[in-house]
Amino acid sequence: YSLRKLKTGTASVAVALTVLGAGFANQTEVRADDATTQGTNFLHKYVKQLEEEREKLEEEK
């Protein structure tokens, strides 16, 4: 059946659901930046710790 064969109310409900569905699909949020920033901060701290340990070992020589 096409929309012309259905009642007018059914067609308007179908159009409304399509519009609402598109609105809900656009509300998806991605947060990859937080994980990348945390990983980068961890690596910076780890490198700093290794550099400090290397300096201590060089002083002991």
NORPE-V584029 format. One record per backbone hydrogen bond with DSSP energy under -0.5 kcal/mol. CO is the residue of the C=O (numbers start at 1). NH is the residue of the N-H. Records with the same first field share a line. If there is no record, write none. Layout:
CO->NH ; NH
This chain:
2->5 ; 6
7->11
8->12
9->13
10->14
11->15
12->16
13->17
14->18
15->19
16->20
17->21
18->22
19->23
20->24
21->25
22->26
24->27
25->28
31->35
32->36
33->37
34->38
35->39
36->40
37->41
38->42
39->43
40->44
41->45
42->46
43->47
44->48
45->49
46->50
47->51
48->52
49->53
50->54
51->55
52->56
53->57
54->58
55->59
56->60
57->61
58->61
